[in-house]
Amino acid sequence: MKVTYTLRQFNASDALRELIDSKIEKHLGQYLPEDADVKVTLEMEKAWAIFDLMVQYKGETFKASEKATDIYPVLDTVIEKVERQCARHREILVDKRHR
């Protein structure tokens, strides 16, 4: 998967980027092929850290966003939201094929 980062008033370390990449690959790798576009937006707004995740593949868009004071607990929540969307979409496609 091709992961693109957008940082707005946020300093992301290499360790944070590697953590996000590994979590995305672990959770979304089973649903999406290598040519899917993943856009990660990290933003600081006053005391809030905002994490947006958008996945685009074959005309479908899956996205989630979360805001908290610390970015690390939010990572799992947002990635799980997108994972549920991908799983639901896959169920719909498989169900259509079996009819």
N, C-alpha and C positions, 0 to 999 in steps of 0.2 A: 504494500500500500504506500502511496505517496502522501507523506504528511507535510503540510505547510503550516508554519507558525506565523501568527500575527501578534505582536506584543505592543500594548498600549500602556505607557507609563508603568511598565513591568520589566524587571530584570530577571530573566529565566536562566538559571545555571544549566550547564551541560548535564548535570546529574538529574535535574528536573525533566529536561527534554528526553533523556534516556528512559526515565521512569514512565513518562507518558507514552513514549513509543512502545515500550515493552507491554504496558497494560492494554494499549490499543491492539497490538498484535495478538496478545493472549485472548482477549475477550471477543474481538471482532474478526480475527483471522479465519475462524471457522465459517463465517457467514459471507465474507467478502473476498474476492480474488485480489491479486496483486495490482491490478490496474485501477482500483478504486481511489478516489481522491478524498483525503481527509484533511479538513481545515480546523486548526486549533487556534482559538483566540484567547489570550491571557491579558487581563486588563485590571488595573488598579483604579478604583474610584473612591477617593477619600480613604476610609478604613476598610473598604470592601475589596475582596479579590473576586473577580468574575471569570469563570471558565466556560467558554462556549466550544462545542464540538459539533461539526457538521460533516456528514459523510455523503458523497454523491457517487452514484454508480448507476449506469444505464437509465438515466432519466429519473431515478428515484433519489429523494433527499431525506436523510434522517438527521435530526438535530436535537440538541438538548443544551440547556444552559443552567448554571447554578451560581449563586452568589453567597459568599461567606467571608469571615474575617481571616481564615487561613485556607490556602489553596489545596493542601494535601488531602484533607478529608473529602473535599468536593470531587476530586478526581474519580474516585470509585463510583460515586453516585451518578455522575454525568455519563461515564462510560457504560454503566449498567443500564441507564435509560436508553441509550442508543442501541445497546445490545438487545434489549427487549423489542425495540422497534424493528431491528433487522430480523430477529427470530419470528416475530409476528408476520412480517412480510414474506418470509420464507415459507411459513405454514400456509399462508394464503396461496402462494404459487404452487406448492405441492398439492394442496387440496384441489385446485383447479385442474391440475394434470390428471388426477385420478377420477375425475367425473366423466 
